[in-house]
Amino acid sequence: MACLDWSQCPAVESVPGKMSGAWVLKGTRMPVASIFENLAAGGSLDDIVEWFDGLDREQVKTVIEFAARSLEKEPAYAK
């Protein structure tokens, strides 16, 4: 399975020493993985923004859209 290059997503950052270098929403300590865990558990974009203080709806939306766009690319093995 291919791994997303989160460095290409403008809404996230990885800072050594901040959340062990995990990808987080810029300016927060919210791991990107938490967004997808909450979606998998049945939460919506609006739920996530409501449940976690200080999140910017557009940042969360950008992360979700970035991941979705990556699925539109043809897999390397299919070429």
C-alpha positions as CSV (number, residue, x, y, z in Angstrom):
1,M,0.0,0.0,0.0
2,A,1.3,3.4,-1.0
3,C,1.9,6.0,1.7
4,L,0.6,9.6,1.3
5,D,3.3,12.3,1.2
6,W,1.8,14.5,3.8
7,S,4.5,17.1,3.2
8,Q,2.5,18.0,0.1
9,C,-0.6,18.9,2.2
10,P,-0.6,22.6,3.0
11,A,-2.8,22.1,6.2
12,V,-0.3,19.9,8.1
13,E,3.1,20.0,9.6
14,S,5.5,17.6,11.3
15,V,7.8,19.3,13.9
16,P,10.4,17.2,15.7
17,G,9.6,17.3,19.4
18,K,5.9,18.2,18.8
19,M,3.7,15.1,19.2
20,S,6.8,12.9,18.5
21,G,7.0,14.4,15.0
22,A,3.6,13.0,14.0
23,W,1.8,14.9,11.2
24,V,-0.6,17.4,12.9
25,L,-2.8,20.2,11.7
26,K,-0.7,23.3,11.4
27,G,-0.6,25.3,14.6
28,T,-2.2,22.6,16.7
29,R,-1.4,19.3,18.4
30,M,-4.2,17.5,16.5
31,P,-2.7,14.4,14.8
32,V,-3.9,13.8,11.2
33,A,-4.6,10.2,12.2
34,S,-7.2,11.4,14.7
35,I,-9.2,13.0,12.0
36,F,-9.5,9.7,10.2
37,E,-10.1,7.7,13.4
38,N,-13.0,9.9,14.2
39,L,-14.4,9.7,10.7
40,A,-14.1,5.8,10.9
41,A,-16.0,5.9,14.2
42,G,-18.9,7.7,12.5
43,G,-18.1,11.3,13.1
44,S,-18.6,14.0,10.5
45,L,-16.4,17.0,9.6
46,D,-18.7,19.2,11.6
47,D,-18.5,16.8,14.6
48,I,-14.8,16.8,14.6
49,V,-14.6,20.6,14.5
50,E,-17.1,20.7,17.4
51,W,-15.4,18.0,19.5
52,F,-11.9,19.4,19.3
53,D,-11.5,23.1,20.4
54,G,-9.5,25.4,18.2
55,L,-9.7,23.4,15.0
56,D,-10.2,25.3,11.8
57,R,-12.9,23.7,9.6
58,E,-11.0,24.5,6.4
59,Q,-7.9,22.8,7.7
60,V,-9.7,19.6,8.5
61,K,-11.5,19.7,5.2
62,T,-8.2,20.2,3.3
63,V,-6.8,17.1,5.0
64,I,-9.8,15.0,4.0
65,E,-9.7,16.3,0.5
66,F,-6.0,15.7,0.2
67,A,-6.4,12.1,1.2
68,A,-9.4,11.7,-1.2
69,R,-7.5,13.1,-4.1
70,S,-4.7,10.6,-3.6
71,L,-7.1,7.9,-4.3
72,E,-7.8,9.3,-7.8
73,K,-4.2,8.6,-8.9
74,E,-3.5,5.4,-10.8
75,P,-1.6,2.9,-8.8
76,A,2.0,2.4,-9.9
77,Y,1.5,-1.3,-10.5
78,A,-1.3,-0.6,-13.0
79,K,1.0,1.2,-15.4
